[in-house]
Amino acid sequence: MLWSHITLRILKLIKTPWGSLNPEVNLFPIYYIIFIYGFIYILPFGENVIGSSWFNLLKTEDGPLEWLQFAEYFISSLFGFMIIYKNKKRNSLNSFLWLFLSTSSLFIAAEEISWGERITGFSINSLTTISIQGETNLHNLPFFHNFLLDPLLVGICILFGWVGWRRWSHLNAIPKKRLSLFFLITALYIFYYEISWASTIPHIRNDIEIYEFLLSTGIFLHFFENFKLSLKTAN
């Protein structure tokens, strides 16, 4: 949060031949992409230290980004349930949306760690035997993973990054315009990744974990900002 405020202030001071830059959105996603592909991607000695490039370490299964996503979704769900608890209008559409988003975030957090399988070692054989990655979760089941997962993610990102704040700005359960780049950049990459299957050139590399982190971070910031607002309102 502090970082985003600092960067916005810096950009207000930048003068260009076309005028001053005064963005209305959080620019962290742009700095994040530049940092990942401009620095981490070419960072040397990864093979010598960890047996893999630092970039591959970030996006690998059970890697840092996946655990950060779990933490963000889990903490977001807690923030969401607290928002509902402090909301005086619990029968409103807004409260219902908060309940749905909070429950969904908790579900996604559990899916990220395969419902504890990666921690406890306990698995459900009926799921692992048909799972694409051999894990106890639902999003890696063949039909869902191959046909529904990516279109669903694109739809969610477009809803949160464009449609939602334009049509239902009165609902604070919908992310505001300021966070739109977290979702739109993710939607763009996933769409480009899927459409490249139909290309005449080789399919592009799978960097989806890099972009899914933007999605989880946008959701986390949305929950965190509204949680702080609910505390102020309660006081």
Number of C-alpha atoms within 10 A of each C-alpha: 10 6 11 13 11 10 14 18 14 12 14 12 11 11 10 8 5 6 8 12 15 13 12 11 15 20 20 20 23 13 11 14 16 13 12 17 12 12 13 16 15 13 13 12 12 15 10 9 10 10 10 12 18 21 18 14 16 19 20 15 14 14 13 13 20 22 16 16 23 22 17 22 27 23 18 27 27 17 23 29 19 16 24 20 13 15 16 11 12 14 9 10 12 18 22 15 17 24 19 14 20 25 19 15 24 20 15 22 25 17 19 23 19 20 20 16 16 14 9 8 8 12 17 12 12 9 16 17 13 14 19 16 13 14 23 25 23 16 19 21 20 14 12 13 15 13 10 12 15 18 16 13 18 19 15 18 25 19 19 25 27 19 17 21 21 14 11 13 14 12 16 16 24 24 25 20 18 16 25 26 23 28 29 22 21 24 25 14 18 22 15 12 18 14 12 15 12 10 10 7 8 9 13 13 8 11 16 14 17 20 23 23 22 23 27 24 23 26 23 22 17 21 29 19 13 17 21 13 13 18 12 9 10 10 6
